[in-house]
């Protein structure tokens, strides 16, 4: 999603009233999360990081989720039940982005983001029998996930990147212009139109012809989740100044050297980058024996929940089985 800061800035709400309005929208969007759900704060060098937790008592390798810019952990609501059917799920509010995390020190680049995430993963795994997690990132979170995997794999069982911006292909000029116009216009109509290019129209589930399957939700719940997420992202654009660094291209050699299983899912109709170009680069560089790259037909940048609810649990189960007991 759109929204990242100049290097060295600390993100925060523009006003106390804006913070309250945003958090009210966040609470409404989180009503679509399934139970049992809990939450806790993790202290890091860069600030207090809020983590939503689902099915923590499950015994499988934990799943850690990183959302896109401005979208918060509420963006995962339609996938959580499927993701957490046999494992705990930890959805992290990225420090420096709109959400319940509170940034106190600047993130000066990818290295700082990786250090922040390493601290979060250490705390998530503290006291658990497992020593690694399946890391999944959506959009900007996908870029963070890949960046982290190229720097250290010590806590990773696998990494999944969902249409990660700039990691594999340049941003489209039309996306950049749209993001700038949405940010400076002050018009919710323009912002909503821009977000619609990323999310798709209501009821599309992010792709053309997508249908809800076993892990999905019914039509009324999908509408509630879509509108809740749209309102939340509009509130973030109105009231929050981000403190996250801009995504950057990941160089060839770090991608070639990835040592954990990798799944890259791209959106055929992504407004952010050229999916074909991203897939070509991923296929050429990622280790063939442990990496899978797929472009989802008809999908927009925010990939369909029913597709994610099907593909990701199967990928994680295959990785777990290959690792053995």
Protein Blocks (a to p, Z undefined) as FASTA:
>chain_A
ZZiddehiacddfbfklmmmmmmmmmmmmmmpccdddddddddfkbccddddehklpmbd
cddddddehkajmlmmmmmmmmmmmpccdddddehiacjbdcfbdcfbjklmmmmmmmmm
mmmmgopabfbdcdddehjlmmmmmmmmmmocklpcbdcdehighkloccdfklmmmmmm
mmmnopaklmmmmmmmmnopehklopahiacdfklccfklmmmmmmmmmmmmmmmmmmpc
cfbdcdddddfklmmmpcbdcdddddfklckbcfklmmmmmmmmmcfklcccdddehiaf
bdcfklmmmmmmmmmmmmmmmnoZZ
